[in-house]
Amino acid sequence: MAKVLEGPGMGLMKKWGLHVPNYVVVTSAEELTKLGQANDWLKHSKLVAKAHEALGSRFKLGLVKVGLDLSGAVAATKEMIGRQVGSITVSQVIISEMIPHKEEYYCAVKSTREGSEILVANCGGIEVESNWDRVKRLTLAVGQQPSLEALERVVKDAGFTGPLAKKMADFSGKMFTCFDNEDAQYLEVNPVVIRESDGELVAVDAVTLLDGDAKFRHPDWNFAFAAEFGRAYSKDEMEVMAVDSKIKGSVKFIEIPGGDTAMLPAGGGASIYYSDAVVARGGKLANYAEYSGDPPDWAVEALTDKVCSLPGIKNIIVGGAIANFTDVKKTFGGIINGFRKAKSEGKLNGVKIWVRRGGPREKEGLDAMRALKDEGFDINVFDRNTPLTDIVDKALQKQ
């Protein structure tokens, strides 16, 4: 699951016919000043300025300013850009027009084990949290589309009447269309408001969570995902994410500062299994990583390069169970190329490599790994007959 910041989230909703406020995302006060000269709405509207980062409690932190004119928004942007909040440095501010309104409503769509749910309430903002019993749900099976009749029933059950009920049914239907077509896992608009100038329902604030592994299906996703660990992504992490977005398989990489045992496992299950084993035996993880879904060898090579570049590592564990369809020789070819590149750059001095794998063409792949001994690598290679976590014991000298 990948979180999307408010600006691109609003952009996706607008793409599917939902009304959103005018907005811009800027990285400096100077950029906003230039945009203000070219956009009349920035000159003539009351504005809201918010830090465009994955931060909670922005209002309490002074990172939300409301009721501003353009000069006030420029000043707020100047104040927010560069501010440090924990491990996050504010690098962007979103400026949007204030939408005068009297009532606030709620709408969301979320994935469930059975399919999905559309949620609506005739209260919104902070009020919905204390009145969750007023939220009504339309449950849908996998692949099922909501009918107009079902949407109208659920919004009427939530207390909407007359023309507003039809507008809310239309709004929630467009929310589902966005959710379904954009490989979303959760969309929330809180609040939905009635714009006084034309009576249209407008999404004032949005929470957007997408299936990050679906990015290869969406060439128009030209935005970065928000950091998931309370800090900005590192350069190496973002470079692996860029590779991941271009392939059908998957490569993942997260740095863990201070560790000495680097991970290069095959598959999400193996990555968790090996990480747990390292921690259980008193080791210190230097990263989380995985390659799965038979990724191309060049993508595995790029991942290997990042793993080998981790500072202070003493061991690299290349582990996996018995693959069903991932070509062991091909993916090992990417790892071997990555190892050779790292060694030529002086990165693997004093580092031991531990390998355990099974699957299609495992003999050829394991033999190619063993041959690295002849090139000066400190490498230990085991086949499917060795229990998975035995190589963790060996690496941490607890045989």
PyMOL commands that set and color helices and strands:
alter all, ss='L'
color gray80, all
select helices_A, chain A and resi 6-15+29-38+40-44+70-80+127-130+132-134+148-157+162-181+212-217+235-244+268-280+297-308+328-344+362-375+390-395
alter helices_A, ss='H'
color red, helices_A
select strands_A, chain A and resi 2-4+23-26+47-51+64-68+84-85+88-89+93-97+104-111+115-121+136-141+184-194+201-203+206-210+250-255+261-263+287-292+315-322+352-358+378-382
alter strands_A, ss='S'
color yellow, strands_A
deselect
rebuild
show_as cartoon
